[in-house]
Amino acid sequence: MAPRRVVILGSTGSVGVSTLDLLAHAPEEIDLVALTAGTKVEALAEQALKWRPRLAVIADETRLEELRARLAGTGIETAGGNAAVADCARDRADWVMSAIVGAAGLAPTLAAAKAGSTIGLANKESLVCAGPALLAIAKASGGTVIPVDSEHSAIFQVFEPANADRVLRLILTASGGPFRSKTLAEMANVTREQALAHPNWDMGPKISIDSATMMNKGLEMIEAAYLFAMPPEKVDVVIHPQSVVHSLVEYQDGSTLAQLGCPDMKTPIACAWAWPKRLAWPAPKLDLAAVGSLTFEAPDETRFPALRIARECLAAGAGAPAAMNAANEVAVGAFLKGAIGFLEIARVVERALAQMNGTDALRTGGHDDAVYEALMIDASARRVTAQVLSRL
C-alpha cells in the first residue's frame, strides 16, 4: 500500500504525542504532511526535527519567528496562526488526527471533513458544537469520522449499523474521577492539584478537570447521541472505577456488547488508524484475572450536576450544547487560575446558560457556515460566562 498522507492537529498534546508514538510502529505507511501546535514551540520543533513533516504550524503567531529559527536550514516549511492550522487540514490528507483541545479545534476539523479525509476525532468540541453539520459534511465529501475518545471508540467497535433501530441504550462508562467517593462538603475545598490527579488516565489539565466534575461525560453523552444518531433518552452513563470496560451497547434481544481494554489512549488511536483492520503494535494486554473484579454504580447527579446540565442541553438542542461547552471552558480556566472553587464550575455554567436561555444567542440555522454559527454561539457564551464570574 502507498503511504497515507497524514496531518496531526495538536501534535504536542497528550493525544498527539500518543499518536506519533503509535505511528512509529508503522513508519512505512506514513507520509507526514503537517504537525500543528498551539503555543508549545520547543516541543513542536523537536517533533518536526524527529519526524520531518513537510510543514510545522504554530497557532500562536507571536511564536512563529522562534519556530522558524529552531527549524532553520531543515527544509521544513513553517506557518503561524489559526488560519494556517485550518489550511493544512483543508489541503487534502488521507488521515487527520484532530487532537486540538477546545473550540480552537472546530474550524480545522470541519476543514478536514470538507476535504474528504478520514478523521480520527479526539476533539470533543467539534461534535458538541457542530456535530450534525460535521457528520453531514464528512459524508457528502466522501470522508469518514472515527471517534478516538475511548468511550466512543468502544461503541464504534461494537455498534451494528444494520441494527441501529434495535439498540436500547448506549452506555458510556465513567471512572468517576478523583472525587467519586467524596462528599459535597469535601469537594468544596479541593485544590487544583487534587482535581488534576486522575486515578486512571494521563490527560491534559482541561480534560482532567472535566473528568473530576464529570463534565467530560456530559460532553460525551452529546457526542454519542450525534455520532450514532441516538435520541437523548437512549444515551446513559454508569460509573466503572477500573476503566476496563470502555462502553457498552444494549440491544433489544437482551444482548449487551462491550469493548474491554487497558486504559491506554493508543488503543483507540490504533483503531482509528487501521480501521477496518487491526494494527499490530505492543499493546498492553488485559489480564482479567489480575484485575480481579469489575464494579459498576449509578452516577450521582447531585454531587456531579454537570451530567444533568449536559442532558438538559442535549434535549434543548440548537446552540445549547455549544454554549455549555464554551461556558465550561471559561469556568474551568477560572478554577485553574484559582479564581473560583471546584463546585463553582458547574454553578457558573448553569447560571450562564440560564442567562442565555430564550435569547437569540442560542438559535441556530440562520447561517450557512456551520463554523461561523458555532463560533458566534461560543463567543456569546464566553461573554456571558465572564459576566457571571465578575459577579461572584
DRENBA-222241 format. One record per residue: x, y, z of N, C-alpha, C in turn; residue in three letters. Coordinates in steps of 0.2 Angstrom, whole numbers, padded with zeros to 4 digits, always signed. Layout:
XYZXYZXYZala/...
***
This chain:
+0004-0006+0000+0000+0000+0000+0004+0006+0000met/+0002+0011-0004+0006+0018-0004+0005+0021+0003ala/+0010+0025+0005+0009+0028+0012+0003+0033+0012pro/+0000+0034+0018-0005+0038+0018-0003+0045+0020arg/-0006+0050+0017-0004+0057+0019-0007+0059+0026arg/-0003+0061+0031-0006+0062+0037-0005+0069+0040val/-0010+0072+0043-0009+0078+0047-0011+0077+0054val/-0007+0079+0059-0009+0079+0066-0010+0086+0069ile/-0016+0087+0070-0018+0093+0073-0018+0093+0081leu/-0013+0097+0084-0012+0096+0091-0007+0091+0093gly/-0002+0091+0089+0003+0085+0090+0007+0085+0096ser/+0007+0091+0100+0011+0091+0106+0007+0090+0112thr/+0000+0089+0112-0004+0087+0117-0003+0080+0118gly/-0007+0077+0124-0006+0070+0126-0008+0065+0120ser/-0014+0067+0117-0016+0063+0111-0012+0063+0105val/-0009+0069+0104-0005+0070+0098+0002+0066+0099gly/+0004+0067+0105+0011+0063+0107+0009+0055+0106val/+0004+0053+0109+0002+0046+0109+0001+0044+0101ser/-0001+0048+0097-0002+0046+0090+0004+0045+0087thr/+0009+0050+0088+0016+0049+0085+0019+0043+0088leu/+0019+0042+0094+0022+0036+0097+0019+0029+0094asp/+0012+0029+0092+0009+0023+0089+0011+0023+0082leu/+0011+0028+0078+0013+0028+0071+0020+0026+0070leu/+0024+0027+0075+0031+0024+0075+0032+0017+0073ala/+0026+0013+0075+0026+0006+0073+0024+0005+0066his/+0023+0010+0062+0021+0009+0055+0024+0014+0051ala/+0030+0016+0051+0033+0022+0048+0033+0021+0040pro/+0033+0015+0038+0032+0014+0030+0025+0016+0028glu/+0020+0017+0032+0014+0018+0030+0012+0026+0030glu/+0017+0030+0032+0016+0037+0033+0019+0042+0029ile/+0016+0046+0026+0019+0052+0023+0016+0058+0027asp/+0020+0060+0032+0018+0065+0036+0018+0072+0033leu/+0012+0075+0032+0011+0081+0029+0013+0087+0034val/+0009+0087+0040+0010+0093+0044+0009+0091+0051ala/+0012+0094+0056+0011+0094+0063+0009+0101+0065leu/+0004+0102+0070+0002+0108+0072+0002+0108+0080thr/+0003+0114+0083+0003+0115+0090+0000+0122+0091ala/-0002+0123+0098-0005+0129+0100+0001+0134+0101gly/+0004+0133+0107+0009+0138+0109+0016+0134+0111thr/+0016+0128+0111+0022+0124+0113+0028+0124+0107lys/+0031+0129+0106+0036+0129+0100+0042+0124+0101val/+0044+0124+0107+0050+0119+0108+0048+0112+0106glu/+0042+0110+0109+0040+0103+0108+0039+0102+0101ala/+0035+0107+0098+0034+0106+0090+0040+0105+0086leu/+0045+0110+0088+0051+0109+0084+0055+0103+0085ala/+0055+0100+0091+0058+0094+0092+0055+0088+0088glu/+0048+0088+0088+0044+0083+0084+0046+0084+0077gln/+0046+0090+0075+0047+0091+0067+0054+0089+0065ala/+0059+0090+0070+0066+0088+0068+0066+0080+0068leu/+0062+0077+0072+0062+0069+0073+0058+0066+0067lys/+0052+0069+0065+0048+0066+0061+0048+0069+0054trp/+0051+0075+0053+0052+0078+0046+0046+0079+0042arg/+0041+0082+0045+0035+0084+0041+0036+0089+0036pro/+0032+0090+0031+0033+0095+0026+0032+0102+0029arg/+0028+0102+0034+0025+0108+0037+0024+0108+0044leu/+0027+0113+0048+0025+0114+0055+0022+0120+0056ala/+0016+0120+0060+0012+0126+0061+0011+0127+0068val/+0012+0133+0070+0011+0136+0077+0005+0140+0077ile/+0000+0139+0081-0007+0143+0081-0005+0150+0083ala/-0001+0151+0088+0001+0157+0091+0006+0161+0087asp/+0004+0165+0083+0008+0169+0078+0014+0172+0081glu/+0013+0174+0087+0019+0178+0091+0025+0173+0092thr/+0024+0166+0091+0029+0162+0092+0032+0159+0085arg/+0030+0162+0079+0032+0159+0073+0039+0160+0072leu/+0042+0166+0073+0049+0168+0072+0053+0163+0076glu/+0051+0161+0082+0055+0156+0086+0055+0149+0082glu/+0049+0148+0080+0049+0141+0076+0053+0141+0070leu/+0053+0146+0067+0057+0147+0061+0064+0146+0062arg/+0066+0150+0068+0073+0149+0070+0076+0142+0072ala/+0071+0139+0075+0073+0132+0078+0073+0127+0072arg/+0070+0129+0066+0069+0124+0060+0073+0127+0054leu/+0077+0132+0056+0081+0135+0050+0086+0130+0047ala/+0086+0130+0040+0090+0125+0037+0088+0118+0036gly/+0082+0116+0039+0080+0109+0039+0076+0108+0032thr/+0073+0113+0029+0069+0112+0023+0062+0111+0025gly/+0060+0111+0032+0053+0111+0034+0050+0117+0034ile/+0044+0118+0030+0041+0124+0030+0037+0126+0037glu/+0036+0132+0038+0033+0134+0044+0028+0139+0043thr/+0023+0139+0047+0017+0144+0046+0014+0145+0053ala/+0011+0151+0054+0008+0153+0060+0001+0155+0060gly/-0003+0155+0065-0010+0157+0065-0015+0152+0065gly/-0021+0153+0067-0027+0148+0067-0029+0147+0060asn/-0028+0152+0055-0030+0151+0048-0025+0146+0045ala/-0019+0146+0047-0014+0141+0044-0015+0134+0047ala/-0017+0134+0053-0019+0127+0055-0025+0124+0051val/-0030+0128+0050-0036+0126+0046-0034+0124+0039ala/-0029+0128+0036-0027+0127+0029-0023+0121+0028asp/-0019+0119+0033-0016+0112+0032-0020+0106+0033cys/-0026+0107+0036-0031+0102+0036-0035+0102+0030ala/-0036+0108+0027-0040+0109+0021-0037+0106+0015arg/-0030+0106+0015-0027+0103+0009-0027+0095+0010asp/-0030+0092+0006-0032+0085+0007-0027+0081+0009arg/-0028+0078+0015-0024+0072+0018-0028+0066+0018ala/-0025+0060+0018-0029+0054+0018-0032+0053+0026asp/-0027+0055+0031-0029+0054+0038-0027+0060+0042trp/-0032+0062+0046-0031+0068+0050-0032+0066+0057val/-0028+0067+0062-0029+0066+0069-0031+0073+0071met/-0037+0074+0074-0040+0080+0077-0039+0080+0084ser/-0034+0082+0087-0032+0082+0094-0031+0089+0097ala/-0034+0094+0094-0033+0101+0097-0039+0101+0103ile/-0037+0103+0108-0042+0104+0114-0045+0110+0113val/-0052+0110+0114-0056+0116+0115-0059+0118+0108gly/-0063+0124+0108-0066+0126+0102-0061+0128+0096ala/-0055+0129+0098-0050+0130+0093-0049+0125+0088ala/-0052+0118+0090-0051+0113+0085-0057+0112+0080gly/-0062+0117+0081-0068+0116+0077-0067+0118+0070leu/-0064+0123+0068-0063+0125+0061-0058+0121+0057ala/-0052+0119+0060-0048+0114+0056-0051+0107+0055pro/-0055+0105+0060-0059+0098+0060-0064+0098+0054thr/-0068+0104+0054-0073+0105+0048-0069+0105+0042leu/-0063+0108+0041-0059+0109+0035-0057+0102+0033ala/-0055+0098+0037-0053+0091+0036-0059+0087+0033ala/-0065+0088+0036-0071+0085+0034-0073+0087+0027ala/-0072+0093+0025-0074+0096+0019-0069+0093+0013lys/-0063+0091+0016-0058+0089+0011-0059+0081+0010ala/-0064+0078+0013-0065+0071+0012-0060+0066+0016gly/-0056+0069+0021-0051+0065+0024-0055+0060+0029ser/-0051+0055+0031-0053+0051+0037-0050+0054+0043thr/-0055+0056+0047-0053+0060+0053-0053+0055+0060ile/-0048+0055+0063-0048+0052+0070-0050+0057+0074gly/-0055+0057+0077-0058+0063+0081-0057+0062+0088leu/-0053+0066+0091-0052+0067+0098-0054+0074+0101ala/-0056+0078+0097-0058+0085+0099-0066+0085+0100asn/-0068+0085+0106-0075+0084+0108-0079+0090+0105lys/-0076+0096+0105-0080+0102+0104-0082+0102+0097glu/-0079+0099+0092-0081+0098+0085-0088+0095+0085ser/-0089+0090+0089-0095+0086+0089-0101+0090+0093leu/-0098+0092+0099-0103+0096+0103-0106+0102+0100val/-0101+0106+0097-0103+0112+0094-0107+0112+0087cys/-0105+0107+0083-0107+0107+0077-0107+0100+0074ala/-0109+0095+0078-0110+0088+0077-0113+0086+0070gly/-0120+0088+0070-0124+0086+0064-0121+0089+0058pro/-0118+0095+0058-0115+0098+0052-0109+0095+0050ala/-0105+0093+0055-0098+0090+0054-0099+0083+0050leu/-0104+0079+0053-0105+0072+0050-0108+0073+0043leu/-0113+0078+0042-0116+0078+0036-0110+0080+0031ala/-0106+0085+0032-0101+0087+0028-0096+0082+0026ile/-0094+0078+0031-0089+0072+0030-0092+0067+0025ala/-0099+0066+0026-0102+0061+0022-0103+0063+0015lys/-0105+0069+0014-0105+0072+0007-0099+0073+0004ala/-0093+0073+0007-0086+0074+0004-0083+0067+0003ser/-0086+0062+0006-0083+0055+0005-0078+0053+0010gly/-0079+0057+0016-0074+0056+0021-0077+0052+0027gly/-0073+0050+0032-0075+0046+0037-0073+0049+0044thr/-0078+0049+0049-0076+0051+0056-0076+0045+0060val/-0070+0044+0063-0069+0038+0068-0067+0041+0075ile/-0071+0040+0080-0070+0043+0086-0064+0040+0090pro/-0060+0044+0093-0054+0042+0097-0055+0042+0104val/-0060+0046+0107-0062+0045+0114-0063+0038+0115asp/-0060+0035+0121-0060+0028+0122-0067+0026+0122ser/-0072+0030+0125-0079+0028+0126-0082+0027+0119glu/-0081+0032+0115-0085+0032+0108-0081+0027+0104his/-0075+0026+0104-0071+0020+0101-0074+0014+0102ser/-0075+0013+0109-0078+0006+0111-0085+0005+0108ala/-0089+0010+0108-0096+0010+0105-0095+0008+0097ile/-0091+0012+0094-0090+0011+0087-0088+0004+0085phe/-0084+0001+0090-0082-0006+0088-0087-0011+0089gln/-0092-0010+0093-0097-0015+0094-0104-0013+0092val/-0105-0007+0089-0111-0004+0086-0112-0007+0080phe/-0118-0010+0079-0120-0013+0072-0125-0009+0068glu/-0122-0005+0063-0126+0000+0060-0133-0003+0057pro/-0132-0010+0055-0138-0013+0052-0144-0014+0057ala/-0142-0014+0063-0147-0015+0069-0147-0009+0073asn/-0146-0003+0070-0146+0003+0074-0153+0004+0077ala/-0159+0002+0074-0165+0003+0076-0167-0002+0082asp/-0163-0007+0083-0164-0012+0088-0159-0010+0095arg/-0156-0004+0095-0152-0003+0101-0157+0000+0106val/-0156-0002+0112-0160+0001+0118-0156+0006+0121leu/-0150+0005+0122-0146+0011+0125-0138+0010+0123arg/-0135+0016+0123-0128+0017+0123-0126+0018+0130leu/-0122+0014+0133-0120+0015+0140-0112+0017+0140ile/-0111+0024+0142-0104+0026+0142-0102+0025+0149leu/-0096+0022+0150-0093+0021+0157-0089+0027+0159thr/-0089+0028+0165-0085+0034+0168-0081+0031+0174ala/-0075+0033+0175-0071+0031+0180-0074+0034+0187ser/-0077+0040+0186-0079+0044+0192-0074+0049+0194gly/-0068+0049+0191-0063+0054+0193-0060+0053+0200gly/-0056+0058+0202-0053+0058+0208-0058+0059+0214pro/-0064+0061+0213-0069+0063+0219-0075+0059+0219phe/-0074+0053+0216-0080+0048+0215-0084+0047+0222arg/-0080+0046+0227-0082+0045+0234-0082+0050+0239ser/-0081+0057+0236-0080+0062+0240-0088+0065+0242lys/-0089+0068+0247-0095+0072+0249-0094+0079+0246thr/-0100+0082+0245-0100+0089+0243-0096+0093+0247leu/-0096+0092+0254-0093+0096+0258-0085+0096+0257ala/-0083+0089+0256-0076+0088+0254-0074+0091+0248glu/-0078+0091+0243-0077+0093+0236-0076+0101+0236met/-0080+0104+0241-0080+0112+0241-0073+0114+0242ala/-0068+0110+0245-0062+0113+0247-0056+0110+0243asn/-0057+0106+0238-0052+0103+0234-0047+0108+0231val/-0041+0106+0230-0036+0110+0227-0036+0109+0219thr/-0032+0113+0216-0031+0112+0209-0027+0106+0208arg/-0022+0104+0212-0018+0098+0211-0022+0092+0212glu/-0027+0092+0217-0031+0086+0218-0035+0085+0212gln/-0038+0090+0210-0043+0089+0204-0039+0087+0198ala/-0033+0088+0197-0029+0086+0191-0026+0079+0192leu/-0027+0076+0198-0024+0069+0199-0029+0064+0197ala/-0030+0062+0191-0034+0057+0189-0032+0050+0191his/-0036+0046+0193-0033+0039+0195-0031+0035+0190pro/-0034+0035+0184-0033+0030+0179-0029+0033+0172asn/-0031+0039+0170-0029+0042+0164-0024+0047+0165trp/-0019+0048+0160-0014+0054+0160-0017+0058+0154asp/-0020+0064+0157-0023+0069+0152-0020+0076+0153met/-0022+0080+0149-0021+0087+0150-0025+0091+0155gly/-0023+0097+0157-0026+0100+0163-0034+0101+0162pro/-0036+0103+0156-0043+0105+0155-0047+0098+0155lys/-0045+0093+0152-0049+0087+0151-0049+0083+0158ile/-0043+0084+0162-0043+0081+0169-0048+0085+0173ser/-0049+0091+0173-0054+0095+0177-0061+0092+0175ile/-0062+0092+0168-0068+0090+0166-0070+0083+0168asp/-0065+0078+0169-0066+0072+0172-0068+0072+0179ser/-0065+0077+0183-0066+0077+0190-0073+0080+0191ala/-0076+0084+0187-0083+0087+0188-0088+0082+0184thr/-0085+0078+0180-0089+0073+0176-0092+0077+0170met/-0090+0083+0169-0092+0087+0163-0090+0083+0156met/-0084+0080+0157-0082+0076+0151-0087+0071+0149asn/-0090+0068+0154-0095+0063+0152-0102+0066+0150lys/-0103+0072+0152-0109+0076+0149-0108+0077+0142gly/-0101+0080+0140-0100+0081+0133-0100+0075+0129leu/-0098+0069+0132-0098+0063+0128-0105+0060+0127glu/-0109+0062+0131-0116+0060+0130-0119+0063+0124met/-0117+0070+0123-0119+0073+0117-0116+0071+0111ile/-0109+0069+0112-0106+0067+0106-0109+0060+0104glu/-0110+0056+0108-0113+0049+0107-0120+0050+0103ala/-0124+0054+0106-0130+0055+0103-0130+0057+0095ala/-0125+0062+0094-0124+0064+0087-0120+0059+0083tyr/-0115+0056+0085-0111+0051+0082-0115+0045+0079leu/-0120+0042+0084-0123+0036+0082-0131+0037+0081phe/-0133+0044+0080-0139+0046+0079-0144+0043+0083ala/-0143+0044+0090-0147+0041+0095-0151+0047+0099met/-0157+0046+0101-0161+0051+0105-0158+0052+0112pro/-0158+0057+0115-0155+0058+0122-0157+0053+0127pro/-0163+0050+0126-0166+0045+0131-0162+0038+0130glu/-0159+0037+0125-0155+0031+0124-0148+0031+0125lys/-0146+0037+0128-0139+0038+0130-0138+0038+0138val/-0134+0033+0140-0134+0033+0148-0127+0033+0150asp/-0126+0033+0157-0119+0033+0160-0119+0029+0166val/-0114+0025+0167-0113+0021+0173-0106+0022+0175val/-0105+0022+0182-0098+0023+0185-0095+0016+0185ile/-0089+0016+0182-0085+0010+0182-0077+0012+0184his/-0076+0011+0190-0069+0014+0193-0063+0011+0190pro/-0063+0005+0187-0057+0001+0185-0056+0003+0178gln/-0060+0007+0174-0059+0009+0167-0056+0003+0163ser/-0059-0003+0163-0058-0008+0159-0063-0009+0154val/-0069-0009+0156-0075-0009+0151-0076-0001+0149val/-0075+0000+0142-0074+0007+0140-0081+0009+0138his/-0086+0005+0136-0093+0007+0135-0096+0001+0132ser/-0103+0001+0132-0107-0004+0130-0113-0002+0126leu/-0115-0007+0122-0121-0006+0118-0126-0011+0120val/-0132-0009+0122-0138-0014+0124-0143-0014+0118glu/-0144-0021+0116-0149-0022+0111-0155-0025+0113tyr/-0161-0025+0109-0167-0027+0111-0168-0034+0113gln/-0163-0038+0110-0163-0045+0111-0160-0048+0118asp/-0158-0043+0122-0155-0044+0128-0148-0045+0128gly/-0145-0044+0122-0138-0044+0122-0135-0037+0124ser/-0130-0037+0128-0126-0031+0129-0119-0032+0127thr/-0116-0028+0122-0110-0029+0119-0105-0024+0122leu/-0099-0026+0124-0094-0021+0127-0087-0022+0124ala/-0084-0017+0124-0077-0017+0122-0072-0016+0128gln/-0068-0020+0130-0063-0020+0135-0056-0019+0133leu/-0052-0016+0138-0045-0015+0137-0042-0011+0142gly/-0035-0011+0142-0032-0007+0147-0033+0000+0146cys/-0032+0004+0151-0033+0012+0150-0027+0015+0146pro/-0027+0014+0140-0021+0017+0136-0024+0020+0130asp/-0023+0027+0129-0026+0030+0123-0023+0028+0116met/-0018+0024+0116-0015+0022+0110-0020+0016+0107lys/-0024+0013+0111-0028+0008+0108-0034+0011+0104thr/-0038+0016+0106-0042+0019+0102-0039+0022+0096pro/-0033+0025+0097-0030+0028+0091-0028+0023+0086ile/-0026+0017+0088-0024+0012+0084-0030+0010+0080ala/-0036+0009+0083-0042+0008+0080-0044+0013+0074cys/-0043+0019+0076-0045+0024+0071-0040+0024+0065ala/-0034+0022+0066-0028+0022+0061-0029+0017+0056trp/-0031+0011+0059-0031+0005+0055-0037+0002+0052ala/-0043+0005+0055-0050+0003+0054-0051+0002+0046trp/-0054-0003+0044-0057-0009+0047-0052-0015+0049pro/-0046-0014+0048-0041-0019+0050-0038-0017+0057lys/-0034-0021+0060-0031-0020+0066-0023-0019+0066arg/-0021-0014+0069-0014-0013+0069-0010-0017+0074leu/-0004-0020+0072+0000-0024+0076+0005-0019+0080ala/+0004-0019+0086+0009-0015+0090+0009-0018+0097trp/+0014-0016+0101+0015-0019+0108+0010-0017+0113pro/+0004-0018+0111-0002-0015+0116-0001-0019+0123ala/-0003-0015+0128-0004-0018+0134-0009-0023+0134pro/-0008-0029+0137-0013-0034+0137-0017-0034+0143lys/-0024-0035+0142-0028-0035+0148-0028-0042+0151leu/-0027-0042+0158-0026-0048+0162-0032-0048+0167asp/-0038-0051+0165-0044-0050+0169-0043-0054+0176leu/-0039-0059+0176-0038-0062+0182-0034-0058+0187ala/-0029-0054+0184-0026-0049+0189-0030-0043+0191ala/-0035-0041+0186-0040-0036+0188-0044-0038+0194val/-0046-0044+0193-0050-0047+0199-0057-0046+0199gly/-0059-0040+0199-0067-0039+0199-0068-0032+0195ser/-0074-0032+0192-0076-0026+0189-0082-0023+0193leu/-0083-0017+0194-0088-0014+0198-0092-0009+0194thr/-0098-0008+0196-0102-0003+0192-0107+0000+0197phe/-0108+0007+0196-0113+0010+0200-0116+0016+0197glu/-0122+0018+0199-0125+0024+0195-0122+0030+0197ala/-0122+0035+0193-0119+0042+0194-0123+0046+0199pro/-0120+0050+0203-0124+0054+0207-0124+0061+0205asp/-0130+0063+0202-0130+0070+0198-0131+0075+0203glu/-0132+0074+0210-0132+0079+0215-0125+0082+0216thr/-0121+0077+0217-0114+0079+0218-0110+0081+0211arg/-0113+0078+0206-0110+0080+0199-0115+0082+0194phe/-0117+0089+0196-0123+0091+0192-0121+0092+0184pro/-0115+0092+0182-0113+0093+0175-0117+0088+0171ala/-0118+0082+0173-0121+0077+0170-0129+0079+0168leu/-0132+0082+0173-0139+0084+0172-0139+0090+0167arg/-0134+0095+0168-0134+0101+0164-0133+0098+0156ile/-0129+0094+0155-0127+0091+0149-0134+0088+0146ala/-0137+0084+0150-0143+0081+0147-0148+0086+0145arg/-0149+0091+0149-0154+0096+0148-0152+0100+0141glu/-0145+0101+0140-0143+0105+0134-0144+0100+0128cys/-0143+0094+0129-0144+0089+0123-0151+0089+0121leu/-0156+0089+0126-0163+0089+0125-0165+0095+0122ala/-0162+0101+0124-0164+0108+0121-0162+0108+0114ala/-0156+0105+0112-0153+0106+0106-0151+0113+0104gly/-0152+0114+0097-0149+0121+0094-0142+0123+0097ala/-0142+0129+0099-0135+0131+0102-0133+0129+0109gly/-0138+0126+0112-0137+0125+0119-0130+0121+0121ala/-0129+0115+0117-0123+0111+0119-0116+0116+0117pro/-0116+0119+0112-0110+0124+0111-0110+0129+0116ala/-0115+0132+0118-0115+0137+0124-0112+0134+0130ala/-0115+0128+0132-0112+0124+0138-0105+0123+0137met/-0103+0121+0132-0095+0119+0131-0091+0125+0132asn/-0093+0131+0129-0089+0137+0130-0089+0140+0137ala/-0095+0139+0140-0096+0142+0147-0091+0137+0152ala/-0091+0131+0150-0087+0126+0154-0080+0128+0153asn/-0078+0129+0147-0070+0131+0146-0068+0137+0150glu/-0073+0142+0150-0071+0148+0154-0071+0147+0161val/-0076+0143+0164-0076+0141+0171-0070+0137+0173ala/-0068+0132+0169-0063+0128+0171-0056+0132+0171val/-0056+0137+0166-0050+0141+0166-0050+0145+0172gly/-0055+0148+0175-0056+0152+0181-0054+0148+0187ala/-0056+0141+0187-0054+0137+0193-0046+0135+0193phe/-0043+0134+0187-0036+0133+0186-0032+0139+0188leu/-0035+0145+0188-0031+0151+0190-0033+0152+0197lys/-0037+0148+0200-0038+0150+0207-0044+0155+0209gly/-0047+0157+0203-0052+0162+0204-0059+0160+0207ala/-0060+0153+0206-0067+0150+0209-0065+0144+0212ile/-0070+0141+0216-0069+0135+0219-0071+0129+0214gly/-0070+0123+0216-0071+0117+0212-0079+0117+0210phe/-0083+0117+0216-0090+0116+0215-0093+0122+0211leu/-0090+0128+0211-0092+0133+0207-0092+0133+0199glu/-0088+0128+0197-0088+0127+0190-0094+0125+0187ile/-0098+0120+0189-0104+0119+0187-0110+0124+0188ala/-0109+0128+0194-0114+0133+0195-0113+0139+0190arg/-0107+0140+0188-0106+0146+0184-0109+0144+0177val/-0107+0138+0175-0110+0135+0168-0118+0136+0168val/-0121+0133+0174-0128+0133+0174-0131+0141+0174glu/-0128+0145+0177-0130+0152+0178-0129+0155+0171arg/-0124+0154+0167-0123+0157+0161-0128+0154+0156ala/-0130+0148+0156-0135+0145+0152-0142+0148+0153leu/-0143+0149+0160-0149+0152+0162-0150+0159+0159ala/-0145+0163+0159-0145+0169+0157-0146+0170+0149gln/-0143+0165+0146-0144+0164+0138-0150+0161+0136met/-0154+0157+0140-0160+0153+0138-0165+0158+0136asn/-0168+0156+0130-0173+0160+0127-0171+0166+0123gly/-0165+0167+0122-0162+0173+0118-0160+0170+0111thr/-0159+0175+0107-0157+0174+0100-0150+0170+0100asp/-0146+0171+0106-0139+0169+0106-0139+0161+0105ala/-0144+0157+0107-0144+0150+0106-0148+0147+0100leu/-0150+0152+0096-0153+0150+0090-0148+0148+0084arg/-0150+0143+0081-0146+0140+0075-0150+0140+0069thr/-0146+0139+0063-0150+0138+0057-0150+0145+0053gly/-0147+0150+0056-0148+0157+0052-0142+0158+0048gly/-0137+0154+0047-0131+0155+0043-0129+0149+0040his/-0126+0149+0034-0124+0143+0030-0118+0140+0032asp/-0114+0144+0036-0107+0142+0038-0108+0139+0045asp/-0107+0133+0046-0108+0129+0052-0102+0132+0057ala/-0096+0133+0055-0091+0135+0059-0093+0142+0062val/-0095+0147+0057-0096+0153+0059-0102+0153+0064tyr/-0107+0150+0063-0113+0149+0068-0110+0147+0075glu/-0107+0141+0075-0104+0138+0081-0100+0143+0085ala/-0095+0147+0081-0091+0151+0085-0094+0158+0087leu/-0100+0160+0084-0104+0165+0087-0107+0163+0093met/-0110+0157+0093-0113+0155+0100-0108+0154+0105ile/-0102+0152+0103-0096+0151+0108-0094+0158+0111asp/-0093+0163+0106-0091+0169+0109-0097+0172+0113ala/-0103+0172+0112-0108+0174+0116-0108+0171+0123ser/-0107+0164+0123-0107+0161+0129-0101+0163+0133ala/-0095+0164+0130-0089+0166+0134-0091+0173+0137arg/-0094+0178+0133-0095+0184+0136-0100+0184+0142arg/-0105+0180+0141-0110+0179+0147-0107+0176+0153val/-0103+0171+0152-0099+0167+0157-0094+0172+0161thr/-0091+0176+0157-0087+0181+0160-0091+0186+0165ala/-0097+0188+0163-0101+0192+0167-0103+0189+0173gln/-0105+0182+0173-0106+0178+0178-0101+0178+0183val/-0095+0177+0181-0089+0176+0185-0087+0183+0189leu/-0089+0188+0185-0087+0195+0188-0092+0197+0194ser/-0098+0193+0194-0102+0195+0199-0101+0190+0205arg/-0097+0185+0205-0096+0181+0210-0092+0184+0216leu/
***
